[in-house]
Amino acid sequence: MQTDNIKEEAHRLLDKLPEHATWEDLMYRIYVRQAIEAGIKDSDAGKTVDVQEVRERFGLKE
């Protein structure tokens, strides 16, 4: 989901913010966007772990 035109995507993020948004609101949206893009990139590269394996590693029940 990497956008070729970061400037356009930044405008979209700004347009979606509420009228009285704070700098923190904007920074959070940018952070979330970057985290999602990084996750998609890792997934596309096969750098994921199956949920069952994670549960076993951490001793979690289903």
C-alpha positions as CSV (number, residue, x, y, z in Angstrom):
1,M,0.0,0.0,0.0
2,Q,3.0,2.3,-0.4
3,T,1.9,5.5,-2.0
4,D,4.1,6.9,-4.8
5,N,3.0,10.4,-3.9
6,I,3.5,11.0,-0.2
7,K,2.4,14.6,-0.5
8,E,-1.1,13.5,-1.8
9,E,-1.4,10.9,0.9
10,A,-0.5,13.6,3.6
11,H,-3.2,15.8,2.2
12,R,-5.7,12.9,2.5
13,L,-4.7,12.3,6.1
14,L,-5.1,16.0,6.9
15,D,-8.5,16.1,5.2
16,K,-9.8,13.3,7.4
17,L,-8.8,15.0,10.7
18,P,-11.4,16.7,12.7
19,E,-11.5,20.5,12.6
20,H,-9.9,20.9,16.1
21,A,-7.3,18.2,15.8
22,T,-4.0,18.5,17.6
23,W,-0.5,17.9,16.5
24,E,-0.6,14.7,18.5
25,D,-3.6,13.6,16.5
26,L,-1.8,14.1,13.2
27,M,1.4,12.4,14.5
28,Y,-0.7,9.4,15.7
29,R,-2.3,9.1,12.2
30,I,1.0,9.2,10.5
31,Y,2.5,6.6,12.9
32,V,-0.5,4.3,12.4
33,R,-0.2,4.7,8.6
34,Q,3.6,3.9,8.7
35,A,3.0,0.9,11.0
36,I,0.3,-0.6,8.7
37,E,2.5,-0.1,5.6
38,A,5.5,-1.8,7.4
39,G,3.2,-4.7,8.4
40,I,2.0,-5.1,4.8
41,K,5.5,-5.0,3.5
42,D,6.6,-7.7,6.0
43,S,3.6,-9.8,5.1
44,D,4.3,-9.6,1.4
45,A,7.9,-10.6,2.1
46,G,6.8,-13.6,4.1
47,K,8.1,-12.3,7.4
48,T,5.1,-13.4,9.4
49,V,4.5,-16.0,12.1
50,D,1.4,-18.1,12.3
51,V,-0.9,-17.3,15.2
52,Q,-0.7,-20.9,16.5
53,E,3.1,-20.6,16.7
54,V,2.9,-17.3,18.6
55,R,0.5,-18.9,21.1
56,E,2.9,-21.8,21.6
57,R,5.9,-19.5,22.1
58,F,4.1,-17.5,24.7
59,G,2.2,-20.3,26.3
60,L,-1.2,-18.8,25.4
61,K,-4.4,-20.7,25.2
62,E,-6.6,-20.7,22.2
